[in-house]
Amino acid sequence: MADWTNVPEAQALSTDASMTIVVNGTDIALCRDEDGIYYALSNRCPHRLGQIGDGGVENGRVICPLHGWDFDLRTGISPYNPSDRLQTFP
């Protein structure tokens, strides 16, 4: 995947929200925090394979819609189990 990809759908994403996009054949959870900063993470929760893009964003974390685990938007790390993390993209 290239370091930078223009994503026109991002303009429709409100703050504290997430959505699923496909970039170069890869499912990505695109998230926007309360400050309007965008983050791109892998779209599958490592715990139960929930689609992260269908979850919510709160306090700098994206929340899995299946079971409520959350992941830091910047690092992809879960406070529940640091080895269960989401891949982050620049």
PDB file of N, CA, C and O in Angstrom:
ATOM      1  N   MET A   1       0.841  -1.165   0.000  1.00  0.00           N
ATOM      2  CA  MET A   1       0.000   0.000   0.000  1.00  0.00           C
ATOM      3  C   MET A   1       0.893   1.238   0.000  1.00  0.00           C
ATOM      4  O   MET A   1       1.903   1.291   0.702  1.00  0.00           O
ATOM      5  N   ALA A   2       0.509   2.218  -0.790  1.00  0.00           N
ATOM      6  CA  ALA A   2       1.277   3.457  -0.870  1.00  0.00           C
ATOM      7  C   ALA A   2       1.203   4.200   0.461  1.00  0.00           C
ATOM      8  O   ALA A   2       0.296   3.969   1.260  1.00  0.00           O
ATOM      9  N   ASP A   3       2.154   5.085   0.689  1.00  0.00           N
ATOM     10  CA  ASP A   3       2.170   5.849   1.934  1.00  0.00           C
ATOM     11  C   ASP A   3       1.007   6.827   2.033  1.00  0.00           C
ATOM     12  O   ASP A   3       0.572   7.156   3.137  1.00  0.00           O
ATOM     13  N   TRP A   4       0.500   7.292   0.907  1.00  0.00           N
ATOM     14  CA  TRP A   4      -0.578   8.270   0.941  1.00  0.00           C
ATOM     15  C   TRP A   4      -1.562   7.954  -0.167  1.00  0.00           C
ATOM     16  O   TRP A   4      -1.173   7.791  -1.323  1.00  0.00           O
ATOM     17  N   THR A   5      -2.833   7.867   0.183  1.00  0.00           N
ATOM     18  CA  THR A   5      -3.895   7.627  -0.783  1.00  0.00           C
ATOM     19  C   THR A   5      -5.008   8.618  -0.516  1.00  0.00           C
ATOM     20  O   THR A   5      -5.475   8.744   0.616  1.00  0.00           O
ATOM     21  N   ASN A   6      -5.436   9.321  -1.553  1.00  0.00           N
ATOM     22  CA  ASN A   6      -6.544  10.251  -1.422  1.00  0.00           C
ATOM     23  C   ASN A   6      -7.839   9.454  -1.275  1.00  0.00           C
ATOM     24  O   ASN A   6      -8.107   8.553  -2.069  1.00  0.00           O
ATOM     25  N   VAL A   7      -8.634   9.781  -0.269  1.00  0.00           N
ATOM     26  CA  VAL A   7      -9.881   9.067  -0.001  1.00  0.00           C
ATOM     27  C   VAL A   7     -11.022  10.086  -0.001  1.00  0.00           C
ATOM     28  O   VAL A   7     -11.274  10.732   1.016  1.00  0.00           O
ATOM     29  N   PRO A   8     -11.712  10.232  -1.136  1.00  0.00           N
ATOM     30  CA  PRO A   8     -12.783  11.231  -1.215  1.00  0.00           C
ATOM     31  C   PRO A   8     -13.886  11.021  -0.175  1.00  0.00           C
ATOM     32  O   PRO A   8     -14.488  11.991   0.287  1.00  0.00           O
ATOM     33  N   GLU A   9     -14.160   9.759   0.202  1.00  0.00           N
ATOM     34  CA  GLU A   9     -15.207   9.467   1.185  1.00  0.00           C
ATOM     35  C   GLU A   9     -14.931  10.108   2.537  1.00  0.00           C
ATOM     36  O   GLU A   9     -15.854  10.312   3.325  1.00  0.00           O
ATOM     37  N   ALA A  10     -13.682  10.423   2.813  1.00  0.00           N
ATOM     38  CA  ALA A  10     -13.303  10.981   4.117  1.00  0.00           C
ATOM     39  C   ALA A  10     -14.024  12.292   4.404  1.00  0.00           C
ATOM     40  O   ALA A  10     -14.272  12.618   5.565  1.00  0.00           O
ATOM     41  N   GLN A  11     -14.358  13.041   3.373  1.00  0.00           N
ATOM     42  CA  GLN A  11     -15.031  14.326   3.578  1.00  0.00           C
ATOM     43  C   GLN A  11     -16.395  14.162   4.243  1.00  0.00           C
ATOM     44  O   GLN A  11     -16.866  15.075   4.921  1.00  0.00           O
ATOM     45  N   ALA A  12     -17.033  13.003   4.055  1.00  0.00           N
ATOM     46  CA  ALA A  12     -18.362  12.756   4.620  1.00  0.00           C
ATOM     47  C   ALA A  12     -18.311  12.251   6.058  1.00  0.00           C
ATOM     48  O   ALA A  12     -19.350  12.138   6.709  1.00  0.00           O
ATOM     49  N   LEU A  13     -17.130  11.949   6.554  1.00  0.00           N
ATOM     50  CA  LEU A  13     -16.997  11.362   7.891  1.00  0.00           C
ATOM     51  C   LEU A  13     -17.034  12.455   8.956  1.00  0.00           C
ATOM     52  O   LEU A  13     -16.201  13.361   8.955  1.00  0.00           O
ATOM     53  N   SER A  14     -18.000  12.363   9.859  1.00  0.00           N
ATOM     54  CA  SER A  14     -18.090  13.354  10.932  1.00  0.00           C
ATOM     55  C   SER A  14     -17.066  13.048  12.023  1.00  0.00           C
ATOM     56  O   SER A  14     -16.442  11.987  12.020  1.00  0.00           O
ATOM     57  N   THR A  15     -16.901  13.976  12.945  1.00  0.00           N
ATOM     58  CA  THR A  15     -15.960  13.738  14.041  1.00  0.00           C
ATOM     59  C   THR A  15     -16.507  12.655  14.961  1.00  0.00           C
ATOM     60  O   THR A  15     -17.716  12.435  15.033  1.00  0.00           O
ATOM     61  N   ASP A  16     -15.595  11.979  15.665  1.00  0.00           N
ATOM     62  CA  ASP A  16     -15.934  10.855  16.540  1.00  0.00           C
ATOM     63  C   ASP A  16     -16.742   9.788  15.804  1.00  0.00           C
ATOM     64  O   ASP A  16     -17.747   9.289  16.310  1.00  0.00           O
ATOM     65  N   ALA A  17     -16.276   9.448  14.589  1.00  0.00           N
ATOM     66  CA  ALA A  17     -16.974   8.454  13.777  1.00  0.00           C
ATOM     67  C   ALA A  17     -15.963   7.593  13.028  1.00  0.00           C
ATOM     68  O   ALA A  17     -14.781   7.924  12.941  1.00  0.00           O
ATOM     69  N   SER A  18     -16.458   6.480  12.490  1.00  0.00           N
ATOM     70  CA  SER A  18     -15.619   5.597  11.685  1.00  0.00           C
ATOM     71  C   SER A  18     -16.432   5.055  10.522  1.00  0.00           C
ATOM     72  O   SER A  18     -17.663   5.065  10.549  1.00  0.00           O
ATOM     73  N   MET A  19     -15.730   4.585   9.504  1.00  0.00           N
ATOM     74  CA  MET A  19     -16.367   3.990   8.342  1.00  0.00           C
ATOM     75  C   MET A  19     -15.399   2.990   7.729  1.00  0.00           C
ATOM     76  O   MET A  19     -14.200   3.024   8.005  1.00  0.00           O
ATOM     77  N   THR A  20     -15.924   2.106   6.902  1.00  0.00           N
ATOM     78  CA  THR A  20     -15.093   1.134   6.212  1.00  0.00           C
ATOM     79  C   THR A  20     -14.862   1.599   4.787  1.00  0.00           C
ATOM     80  O   THR A  20     -15.799   1.998   4.094  1.00  0.00           O
ATOM     81  N   ILE A  21     -13.611   1.547   4.353  1.00  0.00           N
ATOM     82  CA  ILE A  21     -13.258   1.859   2.970  1.00  0.00           C
ATOM     83  C   ILE A  21     -12.343   0.748   2.464  1.00  0.00           C
ATOM     84  O   ILE A  21     -11.786  -0.016   3.253  1.00  0.00           O
ATOM     85  N   VAL A  22     -12.194   0.666   1.155  1.00  0.00           N
ATOM     86  CA  VAL A  22     -11.265  -0.282   0.550  1.00  0.00           C
ATOM     87  C   VAL A  22     -10.215   0.527  -0.195  1.00  0.00           C
ATOM     88  O   VAL A  22     -10.540   1.336  -1.063  1.00  0.00           O
ATOM     89  N   VAL A  23      -8.961   0.302   0.150  1.00  0.00           N
ATOM     90  CA  VAL A  23      -7.847   0.999  -0.489  1.00  0.00           C
ATOM     91  C   VAL A  23      -6.914  -0.050  -1.070  1.00  0.00           C
ATOM     92  O   VAL A  23      -6.348  -0.864  -0.340  1.00  0.00           O
ATOM     93  N   ASN A  24      -6.756  -0.024  -2.379  1.00  0.00           N
ATOM     94  CA  ASN A  24      -5.889  -0.986  -3.068  1.00  0.00           C
ATOM     95  C   ASN A  24      -6.197  -2.423  -2.660  1.00  0.00           C
ATOM     96  O   ASN A  24      -5.284  -3.226  -2.465  1.00  0.00           O
ATOM     97  N   GLY A  25      -7.490  -2.749  -2.531  1.00  0.00           N
ATOM     98  CA  GLY A  25      -7.907  -4.103  -2.199  1.00  0.00           C
ATOM     99  C   GLY A  25      -7.852  -4.463  -0.727  1.00  0.00           C
ATOM    100  O   GLY A  25      -8.120  -5.610  -0.369  1.00  0.00           O
ATOM    101  N   THR A  26      -7.513  -3.518   0.134  1.00  0.00           N
ATOM    102  CA  THR A  26      -7.410  -3.771   1.573  1.00  0.00           C
ATOM    103  C   THR A  26      -8.541  -3.069   2.316  1.00  0.00           C
ATOM    104  O   THR A  26      -8.755  -1.870   2.132  1.00  0.00           O
ATOM    105  N   ASP A  27      -9.274  -3.817   3.163  1.00  0.00           N
ATOM    106  CA  ASP A  27     -10.313  -3.214   4.006  1.00  0.00           C
ATOM    107  C   ASP A  27      -9.656  -2.378   5.095  1.00  0.00           C
ATOM    108  O   ASP A  27      -8.793  -2.858   5.831  1.00  0.00           O
ATOM    109  N   ILE A  28     -10.072  -1.139   5.185  1.00  0.00           N
ATOM    110  CA  ILE A  28      -9.508  -0.186   6.140  1.00  0.00           C
ATOM    111  C   ILE A  28     -10.645   0.426   6.957  1.00  0.00           C
ATOM    112  O   ILE A  28     -11.707   0.737   6.418  1.00  0.00           O
ATOM    113  N   ALA A  29     -10.417   0.596   8.250  1.00  0.00           N
ATOM    114  CA  ALA A  29     -11.319   1.379   9.090  1.00  0.00           C
ATOM    115  C   ALA A  29     -10.771   2.800   9.107  1.00  0.00           C
ATOM    116  O   ALA A  29      -9.686   3.049   9.633  1.00  0.00           O
ATOM    117  N   LEU A  30     -11.515   3.719   8.535  1.00  0.00           N
ATOM    118  CA  LEU A  30     -11.130   5.124   8.547  1.00  0.00           C
ATOM    119  C   LEU A  30     -11.863   5.778   9.702  1.00  0.00           C
ATOM    120  O   LEU A  30     -13.091   5.724   9.772  1.00  0.00           O
ATOM    121  N   CYS A  31     -11.124   6.391  10.604  1.00  0.00           N
ATOM    122  CA  CYS A  31     -11.696   6.982  11.812  1.00  0.00           C
ATOM    123  C   CYS A  31     -11.324   8.455  11.882  1.00  0.00           C
ATOM    124  O   CYS A  31     -10.292   8.883  11.365  1.00  0.00           O
ATOM    125  N   ARG A  32     -12.191   9.215  12.533  1.00  0.00           N
ATOM    126  CA  ARG A  32     -11.931  10.641  12.738  1.00  0.00           C
ATOM    127  C   ARG A  32     -12.210  10.959  14.200  1.00  0.00           C
ATOM    128  O   ARG A  32     -13.291  10.674  14.715  1.00  0.00           O
ATOM    129  N   ASP A  33     -11.224  11.552  14.861  1.00  0.00           N
ATOM    130  CA  ASP A  33     -11.399  11.837  16.287  1.00  0.00           C
ATOM    131  C   ASP A  33     -12.113  13.167  16.515  1.00  0.00           C
ATOM    132  O   ASP A  33     -12.497  13.849  15.565  1.00  0.00           O
ATOM    133  N   GLU A  34     -12.284  13.521  17.777  1.00  0.00           N
ATOM    134  CA  GLU A  34     -13.021  14.738  18.134  1.00  0.00           C
ATOM    135  C   GLU A  34     -12.346  16.016  17.656  1.00  0.00           C
ATOM    136  O   GLU A  34     -12.993  17.058  17.551  1.00  0.00           O
ATOM    137  N   ASP A  35     -11.038  15.944  17.363  1.00  0.00           N
ATOM    138  CA  ASP A  35     -10.312  17.103  16.850  1.00  0.00           C
ATOM    139  C   ASP A  35     -10.301  17.152  15.326  1.00  0.00           C
ATOM    140  O   ASP A  35      -9.713  18.060  14.740  1.00  0.00           O
ATOM    141  N   GLY A  36     -10.950  16.180  14.679  1.00  0.00           N
ATOM    142  CA  GLY A  36     -11.014  16.149  13.224  1.00  0.00           C
ATOM    143  C   GLY A  36      -9.834  15.460  12.562  1.00  0.00           C
ATOM    144  O   GLY A  36      -9.702  15.507  11.339  1.00  0.00           O
ATOM    145  N   ILE A  37      -8.973  14.822  13.343  1.00  0.00           N
ATOM    146  CA  ILE A  37      -7.807  14.124  12.795  1.00  0.00           C
ATOM    147  C   ILE A  37      -8.232  12.737  12.327  1.00  0.00           C
ATOM    148  O   ILE A  37      -8.955  12.027  13.025  1.00  0.00           O
ATOM    149  N   TYR A  38      -7.768  12.364  11.130  1.00  0.00           N
ATOM    150  CA  TYR A  38      -8.106  11.067  10.541  1.00  0.00           C
ATOM    151  C   TYR A  38      -7.065  10.015  10.909  1.00  0.00           C
ATOM    152  O   TYR A  38      -5.879  10.313  11.051  1.00  0.00           O
ATOM    153  N   TYR A  39      -7.537   8.769  11.061  1.00  0.00           N
ATOM    154  CA  TYR A  39      -6.677   7.620  11.334  1.00  0.00           C
ATOM    155  C   TYR A  39      -7.155   6.463  10.468  1.00  0.00           C
ATOM    156  O   TYR A  39      -8.353   6.305  10.234  1.00  0.00           O
ATOM    157  N   ALA A  40      -6.214   5.659   9.995  1.00  0.00           N
ATOM    158  CA  ALA A  40      -6.540   4.474   9.206  1.00  0.00           C
ATOM    159  C   ALA A  40      -5.971   3.249   9.916  1.00  0.00           C
ATOM    160  O   ALA A  40      -4.786   3.198  10.244  1.00  0.00           O
ATOM    161  N   LEU A  41      -6.831   2.273  10.145  1.00  0.00           N
ATOM    162  CA  LEU A  41      -6.436   1.051  10.855  1.00  0.00           C
ATOM    163  C   LEU A  41      -6.998  -0.161  10.118  1.00  0.00           C
ATOM    164  O   LEU A  41      -7.914  -0.039   9.305  1.00  0.00           O
ATOM    165  N   SER A  42      -6.438  -1.327  10.411  1.00  0.00           N
ATOM    166  CA  SER A  42      -7.005  -2.544   9.837  1.00  0.00           C
ATOM    167  C   SER A  42      -8.455  -2.664  10.296  1.00  0.00           C
ATOM    168  O   SER A  42      -8.800  -2.256  11.405  1.00  0.00           O
ATOM    169  N   ASN A  43      -9.294  -3.222   9.440  1.00  0.00           N
ATOM    170  CA  ASN A  43     -10.729  -3.216   9.694  1.00  0.00           C
ATOM    171  C   ASN A  43     -11.229  -4.421  10.483  1.00  0.00           C
ATOM    172  O   ASN A  43     -12.418  -4.475  10.799  1.00  0.00           O
ATOM    173  N   ARG A  44     -10.396  -5.366  10.809  1.00  0.00           N
ATOM    174  CA  ARG A  44     -10.837  -6.570  11.524  1.00  0.00           C
ATOM    175  C   ARG A  44     -10.271  -6.613  12.936  1.00  0.00           C
ATOM    176  O   ARG A  44      -9.057  -6.557  13.136  1.00  0.00           O
ATOM    177  N   CYS A  45     -11.162  -6.713  13.900  1.00  0.00           N
ATOM    178  CA  CYS A  45     -10.744  -6.843  15.293  1.00  0.00           C
ATOM    179  C   CYS A  45     -10.022  -8.176  15.469  1.00  0.00           C
ATOM    180  O   CYS A  45     -10.543  -9.208  15.045  1.00  0.00           O
ATOM    181  N   PRO A  46      -8.847  -8.185  16.078  1.00  0.00           N
ATOM    182  CA  PRO A  46      -8.110  -9.435  16.254  1.00  0.00           C
ATOM    183  C   PRO A  46      -8.756 -10.376  17.275  1.00  0.00           C
ATOM    184  O   PRO A  46      -8.412 -11.557  17.334  1.00  0.00           O
ATOM    185  N   HIS A  47      -9.673  -9.868  18.062  1.00  0.00           N
ATOM    186  CA  HIS A  47     -10.315 -10.690  19.095  1.00  0.00           C
ATOM    187  C   HIS A  47     -11.446 -11.546  18.521  1.00  0.00           C
ATOM    188  O   HIS A  47     -11.455 -12.763  18.708  1.00  0.00           O
ATOM    189  N   ARG A  48     -12.402 -10.919  17.824  1.00  0.00           N
ATOM    190  CA  ARG A  48     -13.552 -11.662  17.297  1.00  0.00           C
ATOM    191  C   ARG A  48     -13.867 -11.308  15.851  1.00  0.00           C
ATOM    192  O   ARG A  48     -14.950 -11.622  15.356  1.00  0.00           O
ATOM    193  N   LEU A  49     -12.940 -10.664  15.180  1.00  0.00           N
ATOM    194  CA  LEU A  49     -13.036 -10.336  13.753  1.00  0.00           C
ATOM    195  C   LEU A  49     -14.175  -9.382  13.407  1.00  0.00           C
ATOM    196  O   LEU A  49     -14.657  -9.382  12.274  1.00  0.00           O
ATOM    197  N   GLY A  50     -14.607  -8.574  14.367  1.00  0.00           N
ATOM    198  CA  GLY A  50     -15.614  -7.559  14.086  1.00  0.00           C
ATOM    199  C   GLY A  50     -15.066  -6.510  13.134  1.00  0.00           C
ATOM    200  O   GLY A  50     -13.859  -6.278  13.082  1.00  0.00           O
ATOM    201  N   GLN A  51     -15.957  -5.877  12.384  1.00  0.00           N
ATOM    202  CA  GLN A  51     -15.550  -4.816  11.463  1.00  0.00           C
ATOM    203  C   GLN A  51     -15.423  -3.509  12.236  1.00  0.00           C
ATOM    204  O   GLN A  51     -16.417  -2.897  12.627  1.00  0.00           O
ATOM    205  N   ILE A  52     -14.197  -3.105  12.442  1.00  0.00           N
ATOM    206  CA  ILE A  52     -13.889  -1.916  13.236  1.00  0.00           C
ATOM    207  C   ILE A  52     -14.550  -0.666  12.655  1.00  0.00           C
ATOM    208  O   ILE A  52     -14.970   0.214  13.406  1.00  0.00           O
ATOM    209  N   GLY A  53     -14.646  -0.579  11.337  1.00  0.00           N
ATOM    210  CA  GLY A  53     -15.261   0.578  10.695  1.00  0.00           C
ATOM    211  C   GLY A  53     -16.730   0.750  11.023  1.00  0.00           C
ATOM    212  O   GLY A  53     -17.291   1.822  10.796  1.00  0.00           O
ATOM    213  N   ASP A  54     -17.366  -0.290  11.557  1.00  0.00           N
ATOM    214  CA  ASP A  54     -18.769  -0.207  11.966  1.00  0.00           C
ATOM    215  C   ASP A  54     -18.917   0.210  13.424  1.00  0.00           C
ATOM    216  O   ASP A  54     -20.034   0.361  13.916  1.00  0.00           O
ATOM    217  N   GLY A  55     -17.799   0.395  14.113  1.00  0.00           N
ATOM    218  CA  GLY A  55     -17.828   0.779  15.523  1.00  0.00           C
ATOM    219  C   GLY A  55     -17.845   2.283  15.693  1.00  0.00           C
ATOM    220  O   GLY A  55     -17.921   3.028  14.717  1.00  0.00           O
ATOM    221  N   GLY A  56     -17.775   2.712  16.905  1.00  0.00           N
ATOM    222  CA  GLY A  56     -17.758   4.134  17.205  1.00  0.00           C
ATOM    223  C   GLY A  56     -16.371   4.605  17.596  1.00  0.00           C
ATOM    224  O   GLY A  56     -15.458   3.802  17.786  1.00  0.00           O
ATOM    225  N   VAL A  57     -16.227   5.910  17.715  1.00  0.00           N
ATOM    226  CA  VAL A  57     -14.970   6.524  18.142  1.00  0.00           C
ATOM    227  C   VAL A  57     -15.267   7.364  19.376  1.00  0.00           C
ATOM    228  O   VAL A  57     -16.209   8.156  19.398  1.00  0.00           O
ATOM    229  N   GLU A  58     -14.443   7.172  20.402  1.00  0.00           N
ATOM    230  CA  GLU A  58     -14.655   7.898  21.652  1.00  0.00           C
ATOM    231  C   GLU A  58     -13.333   8.043  22.392  1.00  0.00           C
ATOM    232  O   GLU A  58     -12.608   7.065  22.575  1.00  0.00           O
ATOM    233  N   ASN A  59     -13.021   9.258  22.815  1.00  0.00           N
ATOM    234  CA  ASN A  59     -11.818   9.527  23.612  1.00  0.00           C
ATOM    235  C   ASN A  59     -10.540   8.977  22.981  1.00  0.00           C
ATOM    236  O   ASN A  59      -9.705   8.395  23.674  1.00  0.00           O
ATOM    237  N   GLY A  60     -10.389   9.157  21.679  1.00  0.00           N
ATOM    238  CA  GLY A  60      -9.165   8.727  20.999  1.00  0.00           C
ATOM    239  C   GLY A  60      -9.066   7.237  20.770  1.00  0.00           C
ATOM    240  O   GLY A  60      -7.984   6.716  20.499  1.00  0.00           O
ATOM    241  N   ARG A  61     -10.198   6.541  20.879  1.00  0.00           N
ATOM    242  CA  ARG A  61     -10.211   5.087  20.678  1.00  0.00           C
ATOM    243  C   ARG A  61     -11.350   4.708  19.734  1.00  0.00           C
ATOM    244  O   ARG A  61     -12.396   5.357  19.711  1.00  0.00           O
ATOM    245  N   VAL A  62     -11.131   3.652  18.960  1.00  0.00           N
ATOM    246  CA  VAL A  62     -12.193   3.092  18.135  1.00  0.00           C
ATOM    247  C   VAL A  62     -12.702   1.845  18.854  1.00  0.00           C
ATOM    248  O   VAL A  62     -11.917   1.076  19.411  1.00  0.00           O
ATOM    249  N   ILE A  63     -14.006   1.653  18.837  1.00  0.00           N
ATOM    250  CA  ILE A  63     -14.637   0.592  19.619  1.00  0.00           C
ATOM    251  C   ILE A  63     -15.190  -0.479  18.688  1.00  0.00           C
ATOM    252  O   ILE A  63     -15.923  -0.174  17.747  1.00  0.00           O
ATOM    253  N   CYS A  64     -14.834  -1.737  18.953  1.00  0.00           N
ATOM    254  CA  CYS A  64     -15.343  -2.854  18.162  1.00  0.00           C
ATOM    255  C   CYS A  64     -16.846  -2.989  18.403  1.00  0.00           C
ATOM    256  O   CYS A  64     -17.282  -3.017  19.554  1.00  0.00           O
ATOM    257  N   PRO A  65     -17.650  -3.075  17.329  1.00  0.00           N
ATOM    258  CA  PRO A  65     -19.095  -3.173  17.512  1.00  0.00           C
ATOM    259  C   PRO A  65     -19.566  -4.538  18.024  1.00  0.00           C
ATOM    260  O   PRO A  65     -20.702  -4.656  18.483  1.00  0.00           O
ATOM    261  N   LEU A  66     -18.726  -5.559  17.958  1.00  0.00           N
ATOM    262  CA  LEU A  66     -19.152  -6.890  18.400  1.00  0.00           C
ATOM    263  C   LEU A  66     -19.098  -7.079  19.908  1.00  0.00           C
ATOM    264  O   LEU A  66     -19.994  -7.683  20.497  1.00  0.00           O
ATOM    265  N   HIS A  67     -18.043  -6.562  20.530  1.00  0.00           N
ATOM    266  CA  HIS A  67     -17.863  -6.888  21.944  1.00  0.00           C
ATOM    267  C   HIS A  67     -17.353  -5.726  22.791  1.00  0.00           C
ATOM    268  O   HIS A  67     -17.129  -5.886  23.990  1.00  0.00           O
ATOM    269  N   GLY A  68     -17.170  -4.567  22.182  1.00  0.00           N
ATOM    270  CA  GLY A  68     -16.821  -3.381  22.950  1.00  0.00           C
ATOM    271  C   GLY A  68     -15.354  -3.164  23.261  1.00  0.00           C
ATOM    272  O   GLY A  68     -15.004  -2.186  23.922  1.00  0.00           O
ATOM    273  N   TRP A  69     -14.477  -4.067  22.792  1.00  0.00           N
ATOM    274  CA  TRP A  69     -13.056  -3.783  22.994  1.00  0.00           C
ATOM    275  C   TRP A  69     -12.724  -2.498  22.258  1.00  0.00           C
ATOM    276  O   TRP A  69     -13.311  -2.207  21.215  1.00  0.00           O
ATOM    277  N   ASP A  70     -11.791  -1.729  22.792  1.00  0.00           N
ATOM    278  CA  ASP A  70     -11.384  -0.509  22.104  1.00  0.00           C
ATOM    279  C   ASP A  70      -9.891  -0.541  21.813  1.00  0.00           C
ATOM    280  O   ASP A  70      -9.120  -1.263  22.445  1.00  0.00           O
ATOM    281  N   PHE A  71      -9.516   0.270  20.832  1.00  0.00           N
ATOM    282  CA  PHE A  71      -8.141   0.322  20.346  1.00  0.00           C
ATOM    283  C   PHE A  71      -7.738   1.777  20.175  1.00  0.00           C
ATOM    284  O   PHE A  71      -8.512   2.585  19.663  1.00  0.00           O
ATOM    285  N   ASP A  72      -6.535   2.107  20.602  1.00  0.00           N
ATOM    286  CA  ASP A  72      -6.001   3.456  20.477  1.00  0.00           C
ATOM    287  C   ASP A  72      -5.882   3.811  18.999  1.00  0.00           C
ATOM    288  O   ASP A  72      -5.311   3.048  18.220  1.00  0.00           O
ATOM    289  N   LEU A  73      -6.416   4.960  18.615  1.00  0.00           N
ATOM    290  CA  LEU A  73      -6.377   5.367  17.210  1.00  0.00           C
ATOM    291  C   LEU A  73      -4.950   5.563  16.699  1.00  0.00           C
ATOM    292  O   LEU A  73      -4.672   5.285  15.532  1.00  0.00           O
ATOM    293  N   ARG A  74      -4.055   6.030  17.544  1.00  0.00           N
ATOM    294  CA  ARG A  74      -2.681   6.311  17.115  1.00  0.00           C
ATOM    295  C   ARG A  74      -1.830   5.059  16.993  1.00  0.00           C
ATOM    296  O   ARG A  74      -1.021   4.940  16.072  1.00  0.00           O
ATOM    297  N   THR A  75      -2.011   4.119  17.924  1.00  0.00           N
ATOM    298  CA  THR A  75      -1.119   2.957  17.979  1.00  0.00           C
ATOM    299  C   THR A  75      -1.780   1.644  17.572  1.00  0.00           C
ATOM    300  O   THR A  75      -1.088   0.692  17.211  1.00  0.00           O
ATOM    301  N   GLY A  76      -3.111   1.583  17.625  1.00  0.00           N
ATOM    302  CA  GLY A  76      -3.828   0.347  17.352  1.00  0.00           C
ATOM    303  C   GLY A  76      -3.829  -0.627  18.518  1.00  0.00           C
ATOM    304  O   GLY A  76      -4.369  -1.727  18.398  1.00  0.00           O
ATOM    305  N   ILE A  77      -3.238  -0.247  19.642  1.00  0.00           N
ATOM    306  CA  ILE A  77      -3.114  -1.141  20.795  1.00  0.00           C
ATOM    307  C   ILE A  77      -4.400  -1.133  21.627  1.00  0.00           C
ATOM    308  O   ILE A  77      -5.015  -0.087  21.839  1.00  0.00           O
ATOM    309  N   SER A  78      -4.790  -2.317  22.091  1.00  0.00           N
ATOM    310  CA  SER A  78      -5.941  -2.456  22.976  1.00  0.00           C
ATOM    311  C   SER A  78      -5.465  -2.474  24.426  1.00  0.00           C
ATOM    312  O   SER A  78      -4.491  -3.159  24.738  1.00  0.00           O
ATOM    313  N   PRO A  79      -6.127  -1.739  25.316  1.00  0.00           N
ATOM    314  CA  PRO A  79      -5.733  -1.786  26.726  1.00  0.00           C
ATOM    315  C   PRO A  79      -6.077  -3.125  27.378  1.00  0.00           C
ATOM    316  O   PRO A  79      -5.550  -3.449  28.443  1.00  0.00           O
ATOM    317  N   TYR A  80      -6.946  -3.893  26.754  1.00  0.00           N
ATOM    318  CA  TYR A  80      -7.345  -5.189  27.313  1.00  0.00           C
ATOM    319  C   TYR A  80      -6.265  -6.236  27.126  1.00  0.00           C
ATOM    320  O   TYR A  80      -6.044  -7.080  27.995  1.00  0.00           O
ATOM    321  N   ASN A  81      -5.595  -6.175  25.985  1.00  0.00           N
ATOM    322  CA  ASN A  81      -4.526  -7.119  25.687  1.00  0.00           C
ATOM    323  C   ASN A  81      -3.612  -6.467  24.654  1.00  0.00           C
ATOM    324  O   ASN A  81      -3.937  -6.477  23.466  1.00  0.00           O
ATOM    325  N   PRO A  82      -2.490  -5.906  25.066  1.00  0.00           N
ATOM    326  CA  PRO A  82      -1.607  -5.186  24.142  1.00  0.00           C
ATOM    327  C   PRO A  82      -1.131  -6.010  22.946  1.00  0.00           C
ATOM    328  O   PRO A  82      -0.736  -5.441  21.928  1.00  0.00           O
ATOM    329  N   SER A  83      -1.162  -7.335  23.053  1.00  0.00           N
ATOM    330  CA  SER A  83      -0.738  -8.141  21.902  1.00  0.00           C
ATOM    331  C   SER A  83      -1.840  -8.224  20.845  1.00  0.00           C
ATOM    332  O   SER A  83      -1.566  -8.578  19.698  1.00  0.00           O
ATOM    333  N   ASP A  84      -3.084  -7.902  21.217  1.00  0.00           N
ATOM    334  CA  ASP A  84      -4.181  -7.807  20.254  1.00  0.00           C
ATOM    335  C   ASP A  84      -4.247  -6.366  19.782  1.00  0.00           C
ATOM    336  O   ASP A  84      -4.825  -5.505  20.445  1.00  0.00           O
ATOM    337  N   ARG A  85      -3.655  -6.122  18.642  1.00  0.00           N
ATOM    338  CA  ARG A  85      -3.600  -4.745  18.158  1.00  0.00           C
ATOM    339  C   ARG A  85      -4.023  -4.685  16.710  1.00  0.00           C
ATOM    340  O   ARG A  85      -3.980  -5.681  15.987  1.00  0.00           O
ATOM    341  N   LEU A  86      -4.428  -3.514  16.302  1.00  0.00           N
ATOM    342  CA  LEU A  86      -4.788  -3.269  14.914  1.00  0.00           C
ATOM    343  C   LEU A  86      -3.590  -2.681  14.186  1.00  0.00           C
ATOM    344  O   LEU A  86      -2.845  -1.876  14.745  1.00  0.00           O
ATOM    345  N   GLN A  87      -3.410  -3.085  12.946  1.00  0.00           N
ATOM    346  CA  GLN A  87      -2.370  -2.463  12.130  1.00  0.00           C
ATOM    347  C   GLN A  87      -2.795  -1.029  11.841  1.00  0.00           C
ATOM    348  O   GLN A  87      -3.963  -0.772  11.549  1.00  0.00           O
ATOM    349  N   THR A  88      -1.867  -0.111  11.922  1.00  0.00           N
ATOM    350  CA  THR A  88      -2.145   1.281  11.587  1.00  0.00           C
ATOM    351  C   THR A  88      -1.480   1.614  10.265  1.00  0.00           C
ATOM    352  O   THR A  88      -0.452   1.038   9.909  1.00  0.00           O
ATOM    353  N   PHE A  89      -2.081   2.551   9.540  1.00  0.00           N
ATOM    354  CA  PHE A  89      -1.562   2.982   8.247  1.00  0.00           C
ATOM    355  C   PHE A  89      -1.301   4.480   8.298  1.00  0.00           C
ATOM    356  O   PHE A  89      -2.040   5.222   8.945  1.00  0.00           O
ATOM    357  N   PRO A  90      -0.248   4.926   7.614  1.00  0.00           N
ATOM    358  CA  PRO A  90       0.067   6.365   7.632  1.00  0.00           C
ATOM    359  C   PRO A  90      -0.986   7.195   6.915  1.00  0.00           C
ATOM    360  O   PRO A  90      -0.866   8.418   6.844  1.00  0.00           O
TER     361      PRO A  90
END
